[in-house]
């Protein structure tokens, strides 16, 4: 499942992203964030982080620097 998700993200980056007229307001881009999150945390946690990021990426968002959290930061997040 992890490999499939990574391939879907790469497909999006290569073929669909260039067709968009707008750029991602975040750094790293949402697709790069997704790749890093899935590589670091796997299909479920990484997929959740990627979806959460995509939901935050909208025209009303300021964007900016938003790296994939570390494993320590994730443990703090899941405590709640």
matplotlib code that plots the C-alpha trace (Angstrom):
import matplotlib.pyplot as plt

x = [0.0, 2.8, 4.5, 1.1, 0.5, 4.1, 3.5, 0.2, 1.9, 4.7, 2.1, 0.4, 3.7, 4.7, 1.4, -1.3, 0.6, 2.0, -1.6, -2.5, -2.3, -1.5, 1.5, 1.3, 1.6, 3.5, 7.2, 7.8, 5.0, 2.0, 3.2, 6.7, 5.2, 3.2, 6.2, 8.2, 5.3, 4.6, 8.3, 8.8, 5.6, 4.2, 0.8, -1.6, 0.1, 1.8, -1.4, -3.2, -0.6, -0.8, -4.6, -4.4, -1.9, -4.1, -7.1, -5.1, -3.9, -6.6, -6.9, -7.4, -4.2, -1.0, 1.2, 4.8, 7.3, 5.6, 7.9, 6.8, 6.8, 9.4, 8.5, 8.7, 6.3, 3.9, 3.9, 3.0, 0.2, -1.3, -1.4, -4.5]
y = [0.0, 2.4, 1.9, 2.4, 5.7, 6.9, 6.1, 8.0, 11.0, 10.8, 10.5, 13.6, 15.5, 14.5, 14.7, 16.6, 19.3, 21.0, 21.5, 23.6, 27.3, 27.9, 26.9, 25.4, 28.2, 25.9, 24.8, 22.0, 21.6, 19.4, 16.6, 16.7, 16.8, 13.7, 11.8, 12.6, 11.8, 8.4, 7.5, 8.4, 7.2, 4.6, 4.3, 5.1, 7.8, 9.3, 9.2, 10.9, 13.7, 14.1, 14.4, 16.9, 19.0, 19.0, 20.1, 23.0, 24.0, 26.4, 29.9, 31.4, 29.8, 32.0, 29.0, 29.2, 26.8, 23.6, 20.6, 17.0, 16.6, 14.4, 11.2, 13.0, 15.7, 13.0, 11.3, 14.6, 15.1, 11.7, 12.1, 14.3]
z = [0.0, 0.8, -2.6, -4.3, -2.5, -3.3, -6.9, -7.0, -5.5, -8.1, -10.9, -9.6, -9.5, -13.0, -14.9, -13.0, -11.0, -14.1, -15.4, -12.4, -12.7, -9.0, -6.9, -3.4, -0.8, 1.5, 1.6, 1.0, -1.5, -0.6, -2.8, -1.4, 2.1, 1.2, -0.1, 3.0, 5.4, 3.8, 3.6, 7.3, 8.9, 6.5, 4.7, 7.6, 9.7, 6.6, 4.7, 7.5, 7.7, 3.9, 4.0, 6.9, 5.0, 1.8, 3.9, 5.3, 1.8, 0.5, -0.9, 2.6, 4.0, 4.3, 3.7, 4.5, 6.0, 7.2, 7.4, 8.1, 11.9, 13.6, 15.3, 18.7, 17.5, 16.3, 19.7, 21.3, 18.8, 19.3, 23.2, 22.9]

ax = plt.figure().add_subplot(projection="3d")
ax.plot(x, y, z, "-o")
ax.set_aspect("equal")
plt.show()
